């Protein structure tokens, strides 16, 4: 018997290579806000909640909300279309569904933002529950999103595993009392992920599917 029967996937850096659209939108927002980001590694902001990112630059909550709204408006027009599934992502999801696993997302992108993206990229039909953050701050942490997924009717009685590429994913899983696995093809890395002791690492979607199904990649 497989050790897990439900898999929660992060989206950015795990299912989708979405860095180009996210980074260009962040640059646009900081420029509009008059914020100098010269020398800043924006890659570290792919994954964590937007409000956490902007809170590093603005102490006023109103400015944080302004930056968040500017980001979402721009990203909805252009940035959300600049992404693609990782090689083998669709095939991996098909293999997992064929094996009877429940497939969900747990992303800090708001649900209403990530759903059309996954539809456009052809992955939505392969996911049983597309779940993300709320548009307001009531559910915008990874732990909050994971708890929301775990509370859904289709998850009751399931043994769940969180899969992601950043420390936020693994920390969120630990806060919710579930296991986590790490992918190395996304935007984090072994050094970032190792302190959270993931159950295993996967270097590709094909390898990830094999590890989840306990078969060779």
Residue pairs with C-beta under 8 A, 6 or more apart in sequence:
2 99
2 101
2 212
2 213
2 214
3 159
3 161
3 214
4 101
4 159
4 160
4 161
4 179
4 212
5 100
5 101
5 102
5 158
5 159
6 101
6 102
6 103
6 104
6 155
6 158
6 159
6 160
6 161
7 96
7 101
7 102
7 103
7 104
7 160
7 161
7 163
7 212
8 104
8 105
8 106
8 146
8 149
8 160
8 161
8 162
8 163
8 173
8 178
9 15
9 103
9 104
9 105
9 106
9 107
9 127
9 163
9 164
10 47
10 105
10 106
10 107
10 162
10 163
10 164
10 165
10 166
10 169
10 186
11 18
11 105
11 107
11 109
11 114
11 117
11 118
11 132
12 18
12 19
12 22
12 46
12 47
12 107
12 109
12 186
12 187
13 19
13 46
13 47
13 164
13 165
13 166
13 183
13 186
13 187
13 188
14 86
14 163
14 164
14 165
14 169
14 183
14 186
15 85
15 86
15 89
15 105
15 118
15 123
16 83
16 84
16 85
16 86
16 89
16 117
16 118
16 121
16 123
17 83
17 84
17 85
17 86
18 46
18 82
18 83
18 117
19 43
19 46
19 187
20 82
20 83
21 75
21 78
21 79
21 80
21 81
21 82
21 83
22 45
22 46
22 75
22 79
23 42
23 43
23 46
24 78
24 79
24 82
25 71
25 74
25 75
25 78
25 79
26 42
26 45
26 53
26 71
27 37
27 42
28 70
28 74
29 67
29 70
29 71
29 74
30 36
30 37
30 57
32 70
33 57
33 58
33 63
33 66
33 67
33 70
35 57
43 187
45 53
46 166
46 187
47 108
47 164
47 165
47 166
47 168
47 169
47 187
47 188
48 108
48 142
48 166
48 168
49 108
49 133
49 140
49 141
49 142
50 67
50 68
50 71
50 72
50 108
50 140
51 64
51 65
51 68
51 137
51 140
54 63
54 64
54 67
54 68
55 64
57 67
58 64
58 67
72 110
72 113
75 113
76 113
80 113
80 116
80 117
80 120
81 120
83 117
83 121
84 121
85 121
85 122
85 123
86 185
86 204
86 205
87 204
87 205
88 204
88 205
88 206
88 209
89 123
89 205
90 122
90 123
90 126
91 205
91 206
91 209
92 205
92 206
92 208
92 209
93 103
93 123
93 126
93 127
94 126
95 209
95 213
96 103
96 209
96 212
96 213
97 103
97 126
97 128
99 213
101 212
102 128
102 129
102 154
102 155
102 158
103 126
103 127
103 128
103 129
104 127
104 128
104 129
104 130
104 131
104 149
104 152
104 155
105 114
105 118
105 127
105 129
105 130
105 131
105 132
105 149
106 131
106 132
106 142
106 145
106 146
106 149
106 162
106 169
106 172
107 114
107 131
107 132
107 133
107 145
108 132
108 133
108 140
108 141
108 142
108 145
108 168
109 117
109 132
109 133
110 132
110 133
110 134
110 135
111 130
111 131
111 132
111 133
111 134
112 135
113 132
114 130
114 132
115 124
115 130
115 132
118 124
118 127
118 130
124 130
128 154
129 149
129 152
129 154
129 155
131 145
131 148
131 149
131 152
132 145
133 139
133 140
133 141
133 144
133 145
134 140
138 144
139 145
139 148
141 172
142 168
142 169
142 171
142 172
143 171
143 172
143 175
143 176
145 172
146 162
146 172
146 173
146 175
146 176
146 178
147 176
149 155
149 160
150 160
150 176
150 178
160 178
160 179
161 178
161 179
161 180
161 181
161 199
161 212
162 169
162 170
162 172
162 173
162 176
162 178
162 179
162 180
162 181
163 169
163 180
163 181
163 182
163 183
163 208
164 170
164 173
164 180
164 182
164 183
164 186
164 188
165 182
165 183
165 184
165 185
165 186
165 187
165 188
165 193
166 186
166 187
166 188
166 192
166 193
167 188
167 192
167 193
167 195
167 196
169 180
169 182
170 180
170 182
170 193
170 196
170 198
171 196
173 179
173 180
174 180
174 196
179 199
180 196
180 198
180 199
181 198
181 199
181 200
181 201
181 202
181 208
181 211
181 212
182 188
182 190
182 193
182 196
182 198
182 200
182 201
182 202
183 201
183 202
183 203
183 208
184 190
184 201
184 202
184 203
185 202
185 203
185 204
185 205
190 201
193 201
200 211
202 208
202 211
204 217
206 217
207 217
209 217
210 216
210 217
211 217
